[in-house]
Amino acid sequence: MRACIKRFLMRFQLLGFLFAIGSVIGFVLFFSVDELSLRRLAEGILAGIGGPIWLSLMVTNSSPVIFELACILGWLGFPAMFAHPIFQNTASKVVTVIGTICWFISGFMALVYANAG
């Protein structure tokens, strides 16, 4: 049983590492904002990690096209993030990295959209 759980966690090691890097980058970028409160800090963390989920909640019909494209890009990156945990090879590592980058780009665009409005 332990070997099965260990093998399962090893499959998600790359994805966890990428999310840790993206979270740290988002945290550093968010601290460059002038005013900080606990609520804005929580919104920043959720927007950075939440990717297109958070952006989908904010984008409306009158939003600029760049934010809608970022939302689509993030949702396209979602299934790509799980390529390496399912298929263990070098090409799937590249697809997982690209999918995670798309996810975080969408999250950072959510931060930009929230701070612009």
Secondary structure, DSSP 8 states (H G I E B T S, - for coil): -HHHHHHHHHHTHHHHHHHHHHHHHHHHHHTTSS---HHHHHHHHHHHHHTHHHHHHH--TTS-HHHHHHHHHHHHHHHHHTHHHHS-SHHHHHHHHHHHHHHHHHHHHHHHHHHH-
